[in-house]
Amino acid sequence: MAAWCDEIILITETVPAEPTNENGFSNPLVETSNPVFCNKRSISQGEYYKAQQAGKQVEAKVEVHCVDYAGEVLVEFEGKRYSVLKTYEPPDSDVIELTLTDLPTTAETEQEGG
């Protein structure tokens, strides 16, 4: 039986009402945090190596209740920010698994052309 003793913060980013400031620069996105209970899950070797082949690093996996998750792509878990790499919702279940990866660094974003 799951303990639901861990906490994850689901982060939603939205465009501000005023997308640019008086100087014409973009205003930062507005973040909304939603702390929810979760269960930390183990990462299988197969999942770890499959992600490595795709050039990704699986850092953590958690499960949250489906009613709490609204498609957020950013989370904070154990004091660190992650991106949601993939989700999995087992059939006939009220939980969804979130596989987490490190956020890309500025250098990685620039290499990708972002």
MOHUSUL-V663381 format. One record per pair of residues at least 6 apart in sequence whose ideal C-beta (glycine too) atoms are under 7 Angstrom apart, sorted by sequence separation. I is the first residue (numbers start at 0). J is the second residue. D is the distance in Angstrom with one decimal. If there is no record, write none. Layout:
BEGIN
((I | J | D) (I | J | D))
END
This chain:
BEGIN
((19 | 25 | 5.8) (20 | 26 | 5.6) (50 | 56 | 6.7) (18 | 25 | 6.4) (19 | 26 | 6.4) (50 | 57 | 4.5) (73 | 80 | 6.6) (74 | 81 | 5.3) (88 | 95 | 4.5) (18 | 26 | 6.2) (87 | 95 | 7.0) (17 | 26 | 5.9) (73 | 82 | 6.3) (74 | 83 | 6.4) (86 | 95 | 5.6) (87 | 96 | 4.4) (47 | 57 | 5.5) (72 | 82 | 6.0) (86 | 96 | 6.6) (15 | 26 | 4.7) (46 | 57 | 6.2) (72 | 83 | 5.1) (86 | 97 | 5.7) (71 | 83 | 6.8) (85 | 98 | 4.8) (14 | 28 | 6.4) (15 | 29 | 5.1) (83 | 97 | 5.3) (84 | 98 | 4.7) (13 | 28 | 6.5) (42 | 57 | 5.3) (61 | 76 | 6.5) (84 | 99 | 6.4) (12 | 28 | 4.2) (13 | 29 | 5.1) (83 | 99 | 6.3) (84 | 100 | 4.2) (59 | 76 | 6.0) (12 | 30 | 5.6) (13 | 31 | 7.0) (42 | 60 | 5.3) (81 | 99 | 3.8) (82 | 100 | 5.4) (81 | 100 | 6.3) (10 | 30 | 5.6) (11 | 31 | 4.5) (39 | 59 | 7.0) (40 | 60 | 4.3) (81 | 101 | 6.6) (82 | 102 | 5.3) (40 | 61 | 6.2) (81 | 102 | 6.6) (10 | 32 | 5.7) (39 | 61 | 5.6) (40 | 62 | 5.9) (59 | 81 | 6.7) (80 | 102 | 5.5) (38 | 61 | 6.4) (58 | 81 | 6.1) (65 | 88 | 6.7) (74 | 97 | 6.9) (76 | 99 | 6.5) (8 | 32 | 5.1) (9 | 33 | 4.5) (37 | 61 | 4.3) (38 | 62 | 4.9) (8 | 33 | 6.8) (37 | 62 | 6.3) (74 | 99 | 6.4) (8 | 34 | 4.9) (9 | 35 | 6.2) (37 | 63 | 4.8) (57 | 84 | 6.7) (68 | 95 | 5.3) (6 | 34 | 5.7) (7 | 35 | 6.1) (35 | 63 | 5.6) (65 | 93 | 5.5) (55 | 84 | 5.9) (64 | 93 | 6.0) (65 | 94 | 6.4) (6 | 36 | 6.0) (7 | 37 | 4.4) (64 | 94 | 5.9) (65 | 95 | 5.2) (5 | 36 | 7.0) (6 | 37 | 6.7) (63 | 94 | 6.6) (5 | 37 | 5.1) (35 | 67 | 4.2) (62 | 94 | 4.5) (63 | 95 | 6.1) (3 | 36 | 4.5) (5 | 38 | 6.4) (62 | 95 | 6.7) (5 | 39 | 5.2) (62 | 96 | 5.0) (63 | 97 | 6.5) (3 | 38 | 6.0) (2 | 38 | 6.6) (60 | 96 | 6.1) (61 | 97 | 5.4) (1 | 38 | 4.6) (60 | 97 | 6.9) (60 | 98 | 5.1) (60 | 99 | 6.8) (59 | 99 | 4.5) (57 | 98 | 5.9) (58 | 99 | 5.3) (58 | 100 | 5.7) (57 | 100 | 6.2) (58 | 101 | 5.7) (56 | 100 | 5.7) (55 | 100 | 5.4) (56 | 101 | 5.9) (7 | 61 | 5.7) (5 | 61 | 6.9) (7 | 63 | 6.5) (40 | 96 | 6.5) (9 | 68 | 6.7) (11 | 71 | 5.6) (10 | 71 | 5.9) (12 | 73 | 6.6) (9 | 71 | 4.3) (10 | 73 | 4.0) (10 | 74 | 6.2) (9 | 74 | 5.7) (10 | 75 | 6.5) (8 | 74 | 6.3) (7 | 74 | 5.5) (8 | 75 | 4.1) (7 | 76 | 4.8))
END
